[in-house]
């Protein structure tokens, strides 16, 4: 029997299929090419933060203090048994801004690029140009340190290691340390140049592999060339060199932060942890910023010589924030890592020159103002009544990981995002085919808890649901019409809202191509 074609040459259309795609909780990936990027990563993640269960739009900021004399380049939290103060420096002046109303503590100073440390119920500050200062909760005074051959105004990088205060003399290989428990008096010289191969000393830091204060604590000397020297023991007894590593060059005077048992250094090749320094296994590829290395390197190329590079751990310990000067036009970004998952995000619209904390809240220094960060849902410092964010997910072939790629063309016709919010949300969502970067289609959709798009899911007890997710929050799902044909697809969500927003997943409705 000879089979005959259908008389009308009909094309048999397959029915629509649904592919459920989790939001890009893998975070920002600025390393891999688009074809090799894991499907839960993001090509772009601006003002979103990758959580375990979804992607959250970051919070905004509110004005805390204004009327400072210039760019706020230094914020510091003084901590004592009885009180906490927030101190700030700008344009040669030093302020107490704890109450939100600046009180001048010192004026006519050379610069505002201070470094500080809390020790013995006082805070100590150096800037490499003025005499060191100390704050006792009431008065900011000059500190009486002496040292044979020392120019006291050249001290930078104050730190406390093994109950001793340590300083660096700028543009030299000299470190200076005080007596045990001393907050004034004679300093003793320690010449790192006798051991270091090249460069000048940038910083002396404490590093503990067990996140505590014990026998395995190290004193780490970081040179301008990137050479790191690790010593063990007390400098007055047995002070032994136990490790040497040539890391990339550090950036700025505030180039380190302690993160648990890790000492993280801001370098020209990324944010580098020194965990492997004892066995010499550290390579640039071991940087905690490896997944965003190209973005970090580009940022360093553009703004590596500018002031403002520093890091801050959020009070809840979930975010490690790196402040990034973008260019000399006073534009700053922040690279933010989820300390639990290791996923990255990028924050924009927040031109803070300095970071600090007070009573478990974060603050940022701007032009003549200080804002409380991660407060509310408006970027007041940027002049916005909302927070704006965009996230572009890695490309996906719409095939389950357990299934082979079939190479067929697909037509995506609709997207159904699942988001949670506490109020009105304005979002634009689209899909881009085959690694394209076309402008988003204007399919703006407003969602609110009172609209039909917000589902209450009758299978749940609504009263308990609110207790679980937060007062006034709900899960929204609405269908957005799109159009894209290709083999792989990238979902893009652009949102702005003055409320909270979490993106959980997206249903992608599509049809397979081909003639049967």
DOLO-847499 format. One line per 10 residues: number of its first residue (from 1); their letters; for each residue x negated, y, z of C-alpha. Coordinates in steps of 0.25 Angstrom, whole numbers, padded with zeros to 4 digits, always signed. Each point is the difference from the previous one (the first is absolute). Layout:
<sites>
NUM	A	X/Y/Z | ...
</sites>
This chain:
<sites>
1	XXXXXXXXXX	+0000/+0000/+0000 | -0005/+0014/-0004 | +0001/+0010/+0011 | +0006/+0013/-0006 | -0003/+0014/+0006 | +0012/+0008/+0006 | +0007/+0007/-0011 | +0000/+0013/+0007 | -0015/-0001/+0004 | +0004/+0003/+0015
11	XXXXXXXXXX	-0011/+0003/+0010 | +0004/-0007/+0013 | -0003/+0009/+0011 | -0004/-0005/+0014 | +0007/+0005/+0012 | -0006/+0010/+0009 | -0010/-0005/+0011 | -0004/+0007/+0013 | -0014/+0000/+0006 | -0001/+0005/+0014
21	XXXXXXXXXX	-0013/+0007/+0002 | -0005/+0004/+0014 | -0005/+0015/+0002 | -0015/+0002/-0002 | -0004/-0003/+0015 | -0014/-0004/-0005 | -0002/+0015/-0001 | -0008/+0009/-0009 | -0010/-0007/-0010 | -0010/+0009/-0007
31	XXXXXXXXXX	-0010/-0011/-0003 | +0006/-0011/-0009 | +0004/+0002/-0014 | +0015/+0000/-0003 | +0000/-0014/-0005 | -0007/-0006/+0012 | +0007/+0007/+0011 | +0008/-0008/+0010 | +0015/+0002/-0002 | +0003/+0006/+0014
41	XXXXXXXXXX	-0011/+0010/-0002 | +0002/+0014/-0005 | -0006/+0008/-0011 | +0004/+0013/+0008 | +0005/+0002/+0014 | +0001/+0014/+0003 | +0007/+0004/+0014 | +0004/-0014/+0002 | -0006/-0009/+0010 | +0000/-0016/-0002
51	XXXXXXXXXX	+0006/-0007/+0012 | +0001/-0015/+0002 | +0015/+0000/-0004 | +0001/+0011/-0010 | -0006/+0014/-0005 | +0004/+0012/+0009 | +0000/+0014/-0004 | -0009/+0008/+0009 | +0005/+0010/+0010 | -0002/+0015/-0001
61	XXXXXXXXXX	-0005/+0011/+0009 | +0004/+0011/+0009 | -0007/+0013/+0003 | -0006/-0001/+0014 | -0010/+0013/+0001 | -0002/+0012/-0009 | -0008/+0012/+0001 | -0014/-0006/+0000 | -0011/+0009/-0006 | -0003/-0009/-0013
71	XXXXXXXXXX	-0001/-0014/-0005 | +0002/-0010/+0012 | -0012/-0009/-0002 | -0001/-0007/+0013 | +0011/-0006/+0009 | -0004/-0008/+0013 | +0008/-0006/+0012 | -0006/+0002/+0013 | +0004/-0011/+0010 | -0002/+0000/+0015
81	XXXXXXXXXX	+0007/-0008/+0011 | +0010/+0012/+0002 | +0002/+0007/-0013 | -0002/-0001/-0016 | -0003/+0013/-0008 | +0000/+0002/-0015 | -0012/+0009/-0004 | -0002/+0006/-0014 | -0011/+0008/-0007 | +0002/+0009/-0012
91	XXXXXXXXXX	-0008/+0011/-0006 | -0011/+0001/+0012 | +0011/+0000/+0011 | +0004/-0011/+0010 | +0014/-0002/+0005 | +0008/-0007/+0010 | +0013/-0003/-0008 | +0006/-0010/+0010 | +0013/+0008/+0002 | +0002/+0003/-0015
101	XXXXXXXXXX	-0005/+0015/+0003 | -0015/+0002/-0003 | -0008/+0005/+0011 | -0014/+0004/-0004 | -0011/-0006/+0008 | -0012/+0005/-0008 | -0002/+0010/-0012 | -0011/+0004/-0009 | -0006/-0014/-0002 | -0008/-0004/-0012
111	XXXXXXXXXX	+0009/-0011/-0006 | +0012/-0008/+0004 | -0006/-0014/-0004 | -0001/-0006/+0014 | -0001/-0014/+0004 | +0004/-0004/+0014 | +0001/-0011/+0011 | +0007/-0002/+0013 | -0009/-0004/+0012 | +0001/+0001/+0015
121	XXXXXXXXXX	+0013/+0008/+0000 | -0006/+0010/-0010 | -0001/+0002/-0015 | -0013/+0004/-0007 | -0001/+0006/-0013 | -0011/+0003/-0010 | -0001/+0006/-0014 | -0014/+0002/-0004 | +0000/+0015/+0001 | +0005/+0004/+0013
131	XXXXXXXXXX	-0004/-0004/+0014 | +0007/-0012/+0005 | +0013/+0002/+0007 | +0008/-0008/+0011 | +0015/+0001/+0004 | +0004/-0004/+0014 | +0015/+0002/-0002 | -0001/+0015/+0003 | -0012/+0006/-0005 | -0009/-0001/-0013
141	XXXXXXXXXX	-0014/+0002/+0004 | -0014/-0001/-0006 | -0007/-0013/+0004 | -0014/+0001/+0006 | -0008/-0011/-0007 | -0015/+0001/-0001 | -0010/-0008/-0008 | -0015/+0001/-0003 | -0001/+0006/-0014 | +0015/+0000/-0001
151	XXXXXXXXXX	+0008/+0011/-0007 | +0013/-0001/+0008 | +0009/+0006/-0011 | -0005/-0011/-0010 | +0008/-0011/+0007 | +0011/-0008/-0007 | +0007/-0013/+0002 | +0002/-0001/+0015 | +0004/-0014/+0004 | +0000/-0008/+0013
161	XXXXXXXXXX	-0007/-0014/+0000 | -0003/-0008/+0012 | +0004/+0011/+0009 | -0010/+0010/-0006 | +0003/+0012/-0009 | -0007/-0001/-0014 | -0002/+0011/-0010 | -0007/+0002/-0013 | -0009/+0011/-0004 | +0005/+0004/-0014
171	XXXXXXXXXX	-0009/-0002/-0012 | -0010/-0008/+0008 | -0002/-0014/+0004 | +0001/+0003/+0015 | +0011/-0005/+0009 | +0001/+0006/+0014 | +0006/-0007/+0012 | +0003/+0004/+0015 | -0001/-0007/+0013 | +0010/-0010/+0004
181	XXXXXXXXXX	+0013/+0007/+0004 | -0006/+0014/-0003 | +0008/+0011/-0006 | -0012/+0010/+0000 | -0015/+0001/+0002 | -0011/-0006/-0007 | +0001/-0008/-0013 | -0010/-0010/-0004 | -0005/-0001/-0015 | +0002/-0013/-0008
191	XXXXXXXXXX	-0007/+0001/-0014 | +0007/-0010/-0009 | -0009/+0005/-0011 | -0011/-0010/+0006 | +0009/-0011/-0005 | +0009/+0005/-0011 | -0006/+0000/-0014 | +0006/+0013/-0005 | +0010/+0011/+0002 | +0005/+0008/+0012
201	XXXXXXXXXX	+0009/-0005/+0011 | +0015/+0003/-0002 | +0006/-0007/+0012 | -0002/-0009/+0012 | +0012/-0009/+0003 | +0004/-0011/+0009 | +0004/-0014/-0006 | +0006/-0011/+0008 | +0003/-0013/-0007 | +0010/-0005/+0011
211	XXXXXXXXXX	+0008/+0013/+0000 | -0005/+0003/+0014 | -0011/+0004/+0009 | -0010/-0011/+0002 | -0013/-0006/-0002 | +0001/-0001/-0015 | +0003/+0015/-0002 | -0010/+0007/-0010 | -0005/+0014/-0002 | +0000/+0003/-0015
221	XXXXXXXXXX	-0008/+0011/-0007 | +0005/+0004/-0013 | -0009/+0007/-0010 | +0003/+0009/-0011 | -0005/-0010/-0010 | +0010/-0010/+0005 | -0010/-0008/+0008 | +0006/-0005/+0013 | -0008/-0005/+0012 | +0006/-0008/+0011
231	XXXXXXXXXX	-0006/+0000/+0014 | +0004/-0009/+0012 | -0002/+0003/+0015 | -0002/+0013/+0007 | -0010/+0011/-0005 | -0007/+0001/+0013 | -0003/-0015/+0002 | +0001/-0010/-0011 | +0004/+0007/-0013 | -0002/-0010/-0012
241	XXXXXXXXXX	+0002/+0002/-0015 | +0009/-0012/-0003 | +0005/+0003/-0014 | -0003/+0009/-0012 | +0009/+0002/-0012 | +0000/+0009/-0012 | +0014/+0005/-0002 | +0005/+0011/-0010 | -0002/+0014/+0004 | +0009/+0005/+0011
251	XXXXXXXXXX	+0009/+0012/-0002 | +0001/+0012/+0010 | -0003/+0001/+0014 | +0013/-0007/+0004 | -0003/-0012/-0008 | +0003/-0011/+0010 | +0012/-0006/+0008 | +0001/-0012/+0009 | +0011/-0009/-0003 | +0001/-0012/+0010
261	XXXXXXXXXX	-0013/-0007/-0001 | -0003/+0007/-0013 | -0009/+0012/-0003 | +0006/+0006/-0013 | -0009/+0010/-0008 | +0005/+0010/-0011 | -0010/-0002/-0011 | -0002/+0003/-0014 | +0004/-0014/-0004 | +0012/-0001/+0009
271	XXXXXXXXXX	+0005/-0002/+0014 | -0010/-0010/+0005 | +0000/-0009/+0013 | -0012/-0005/+0006 | +0004/-0013/+0006 | -0010/-0008/-0008 | -0012/+0009/+0003 | -0007/-0010/+0009 | -0001/-0010/-0011 | -0002/+0009/-0011
281	XXXXXXXXXX	+0012/-0005/-0008 | +0007/+0014/-0002 | +0001/+0004/-0014 | +0008/+0012/-0006 | +0010/-0010/-0005 | +0003/-0003/+0015 | +0005/+0014/+0002 | +0014/+0000/+0006 | +0004/+0010/-0011 | -0004/-0011/-0011
291	XXXXXXXXXX	+0014/+0000/-0005 | -0001/+0015/-0003 | -0014/+0001/-0003 | +0001/+0007/-0013 | +0009/+0011/+0006 | -0010/+0002/+0012 | -0012/+0001/-0009 | +0008/+0010/-0009 | +0004/+0008/+0012 | -0015/+0001/+0005
301	XXXXXXXXXX	-0004/+0004/-0014 | +0009/+0012/+0000 | +0000/+0004/+0015 | -0011/-0008/+0007 | -0008/+0013/+0004 | +0013/+0007/+0006 | +0003/+0001/+0014 | +0012/-0008/+0006 | -0004/-0014/-0002 | +0004/-0008/+0013
311	XXXXXXXXXX	+0009/-0011/+0005 | +0010/-0002/+0010 | +0007/-0012/+0006 | +0015/+0003/+0002 | +0005/-0001/+0015 | +0008/-0013/-0003 | -0013/-0006/-0006 | +0007/-0004/-0013 | -0006/+0010/-0009 | -0014/+0004/-0002
321	XXXXXXXXXX	+0000/+0013/-0008 | -0012/+0006/-0008 | +0001/+0014/-0003 | -0005/+0003/-0015 | -0004/+0014/-0005 | +0004/-0001/-0015 | -0007/+0013/-0005 | -0004/+0014/+0004 | +0014/+0006/-0002 | +0004/-0005/+0014
331	XXXXXXXXXX	+0008/-0013/-0005 | -0001/-0012/+0010 | +0005/-0014/-0001 | +0000/-0011/+0010 | -0003/-0015/-0002 | +0008/-0008/+0010 | -0002/-0015/+0003 | +0009/-0009/+0007 | -0008/-0005/+0011 | +0008/-0013/+0001
341	XXXXXXXXXX	+0001/-0004/-0015 | -0012/+0008/-0006 | +0009/+0006/-0010 | -0002/+0014/-0005 | +0008/+0012/-0003 | -0003/+0015/-0004 | +0006/+0012/+0006 | +0001/+0013/-0008 | +0007/+0014/+0003 | -0008/+0000/+0013
351	XXXXXXXXXX	-0012/+0010/-0001 | -0005/-0002/+0014 | -0015/+0003/+0002 | -0001/-0007/+0014 | +0007/-0011/+0008 | +0003/-0002/+0014 | +0009/-0005/+0011 | +0007/+0004/+0013 | +0009/-0008/+0009 | +0001/-0011/-0011
361	XXXXXXXXXX	+0004/+0009/-0011 | -0008/+0004/-0012 | -0003/+0014/-0005 | -0007/+0006/-0012 | -0007/+0014/-0002 | +0004/+0008/-0011 | -0002/+0015/-0004 | +0001/+0007/+0013 | +0011/-0010/+0005 | +0001/-0014/+0006
371	XXXXXXXXXX	+0011/-0009/-0003 | +0005/-0013/+0007 | -0001/-0011/-0010 | +0009/-0012/-0001 | +0011/+0008/+0005 | +0014/+0002/-0007 | +0002/-0002/-0014 | -0004/+0013/-0006 | -0014/+0004/-0005 | +0001/+0014/+0006
381	XXXXXXXXXX	-0015/+0003/-0002 | +0002/-0002/-0015 | +0013/+0009/+0000 | +0009/-0012/-0003 | +0013/-0003/+0007 | -0002/-0015/-0004 | -0011/-0010/-0001 | -0003/-0004/-0014 | -0006/-0014/-0004 | -0002/-0009/-0012
391	XXXXXXXXXX	-0004/-0014/+0000 | -0004/-0008/-0013 | +0000/-0015/+0001 | -0010/-0009/-0007 | +0005/-0006/-0013 | +0008/-0013/+0001 | +0003/-0010/-0010 | +0014/-0004/+0007 | -0005/-0014/+0001 | -0001/-0007/+0013
401	XXXXXXXXXX	-0014/-0003/+0005 | +0002/-0015/-0001 | +0004/+0001/-0015 | -0009/+0002/-0012 | +0001/+0013/-0008 | +0009/-0003/-0012 | -0005/+0012/-0008 | +0015/+0004/-0004 | +0004/+0015/-0001 | +0011/+0004/+0010
411	XXXXXXXXXX	+0009/+0012/+0000 | +0002/+0006/+0014 | +0014/+0007/+0000 | +0003/+0003/+0015 | -0008/+0001/+0013 | +0007/-0002/+0014 | -0009/+0006/+0011 | +0002/-0004/+0015 | -0004/+0012/+0009 | +0003/+0004/+0014
421	XXXXXXXXXX	+0002/+0014/+0004 | +0006/+0009/+0010 | +0007/+0010/-0009 | +0001/+0006/-0014 | -0011/-0006/-0009 | -0003/+0005/-0014 | -0008/-0010/-0008 | -0004/-0002/-0014 | -0003/-0014/-0004 | -0005/-0006/-0013
431	XXXXXXXXXX	-0008/-0011/-0006 | -0012/+0001/-0009 | -0003/-0011/-0010 | -0014/-0006/-0004 | -0009/+0010/+0008 | +0007/+0012/-0005 | +0000/+0013/+0008 | +0012/+0007/-0006 | +0008/+0011/+0007 | +0011/-0005/+0009
441	XXXXXXXXXX	+0014/+0000/-0006 | +0009/+0010/+0006 | +0009/-0010/+0008 | +0000/+0007/+0013 | +0009/-0006/+0010 | +0004/+0005/+0013 | +0003/-0009/+0011 | +0006/+0002/+0014 | +0006/-0008/+0011 | +0014/+0004/-0003
451	XXXXXXXXXX	-0001/-0003/-0015 | +0005/-0013/-0006 | -0014/-0003/-0003 | -0003/-0003/+0014 | +0004/-0014/+0004 | +0003/-0004/+0014 | -0001/-0015/-0002 | +0012/-0006/+0007 | -0007/-0012/+0004 | -0008/+0008/+0011
461	XXXXXXXXXX	+0006/+0006/+0012 | -0001/+0015/-0004 | -0002/+0005/+0014 | -0012/-0009/+0002 | -0005/+0003/-0014 | -0001/+0015/+0004 | -0008/-0004/+0013 | -0010/-0008/-0009 | -0002/+0010/-0011 | +0002/+0014/+0007
471	XXXXXXXXXX	+0012/+0009/+0002 | +0006/+0004/-0013 | -0009/-0009/-0009 | +0006/-0010/-0010 | -0005/-0008/-0012 | +0003/+0006/-0013 | +0002/-0007/-0013 | +0004/+0006/-0013 | -0002/-0004/-0015 | -0008/+0010/-0009
481	XXXXXXXXXX	+0000/-0002/-0015 | -0013/+0000/-0007 | -0006/-0005/-0013 | -0013/-0006/-0002 | -0005/-0012/-0009 | -0013/-0007/+0002 | -0007/-0012/+0006 | -0004/+0007/+0013 | +0007/+0011/+0008 | -0004/+0010/+0011
491	XXXXXXXXXX	+0011/+0005/+0010 | -0002/+0015/+0003 | +0008/+0007/+0012 | +0000/+0015/+0001 | +0007/+0005/+0013 | +0002/+0012/+0008 | +0008/+0001/+0012 | +0001/+0008/+0014 | +0003/-0014/+0006 | -0007/-0013/+0002
501	XXXXXXXXXX	-0002/-0010/-0011 | -0005/-0014/-0001 | +0000/-0007/-0014 | +0001/-0015/+0002 | +0002/-0007/-0013 | +0006/+0002/-0014 | +0008/-0009/-0009 | -0003/+0000/-0014 | +0011/-0003/-0010 | -0006/-0005/-0014
511	XXXXXX	+0003/-0008/-0012 | -0010/-0009/-0007 | -0003/+0002/-0014 | -0001/-0010/-0011 | +0010/-0007/-0010 | +0005/-0014/+0003
</sites>
